[in-house]
Amino acid sequence: MEENKSQDNFSKLFKKHNDSNYVRHLYANRRDNIDKDLVTHPFVFIKNHFVESINCDELNSFDSLLYFKKEIDSKFNNAYNCFELEFSLLTTGKSTYLNKVINYLFECIQAIPNNQYKQIEYHNSIVIYAIMEILKKISTSHIHLHINRTNRKRLTKWYHVEEPILSFESVMIPSDKRFQTLYYKYMPSFINQNHSDWYTFKTLFLGKPLEKKIDWKDGKASLYYFIKLLISSKVITNPKNKHWQITAEFFLVKNETIAASDMLNQKPTADKRKRAKLEKFVDLLNW
């Protein structure tokens, strides 16, 4: 397959995590060649063309090596743009998709053998450098929030990969259908519906990294009371004094960012109707 053709369509890996109909069709027919012109992911050409098949006969001068590096950079940058587009469009499976790609890139590095022949060594050094640049881009962008613990540990040998702030973890979370019903019944007074849908709000309870902040439109007092309710009612596991840090990471208040320190001296809302509505919502989360 020509490497340029490999970037003409979305990859199989993207389709697998984004299109349930594609997955059902794939397994129902038990065919491995569905969409055979699509690649597993945008970087698959690396192993095919630069690891398993090495053509370095012309790499015998500085100019030829420079030309080869520019060619490699162009191909890798194009692949990264395709990968970034696919990642940004995924609605589910972001972490799975990302970590499969990272695993593959590490496999490529490991598969490149040492060779005493200078031209092969030159070739391999340029390819390894290009792969490491892709890993660097991933590690230093917001994408790093979805890197799993194993890959995060591997990448920190070379790059500073910050640990993401994860949302609260619920002891027991209702089904999507029930959660959606509770959300639209009790939370419209507190959350900007145009900015934050029910699923965005549900991620607050799933122990996940931030994808989109929740816009709490009612003010800090009711947000303070809500977070305290979640902790005292044991809807969420003990956040170990990180609750205001998590709150600041996952919430806007009236479409403005807040700091964890903003919540430390905040007083809870005294409005009885607001308190009753929040208490009812939290209580029903425990059912």
Secondary structure, 3 states (H helix, E strand, C coil): CCCCHHHCCCCHHHHHHHCHHHHHHHHHHCCCCCCCCCCCCCCCHHHHHHHCCCCCCCCCCHHHHHHHHHHHHHHHHHHHHHHHHHHHHCCCCHHHHHHHHHHHHHHHHHHCCCCCCHHHHHHHHHHHHHHHHHHHHHHHCHHHHHCCHHHHHHHCCCCCCCCCCECCEECCCCCHHHHHHHHHHHCCCCECCCCCCHHHHHHHHECCECCCCEEECCCHHHHHHHHHHHHHCCCECCCCCCHHHHHHHHEEECCEECCHHHHHCCCCCCCHHHHHHHHHHHHHHCC
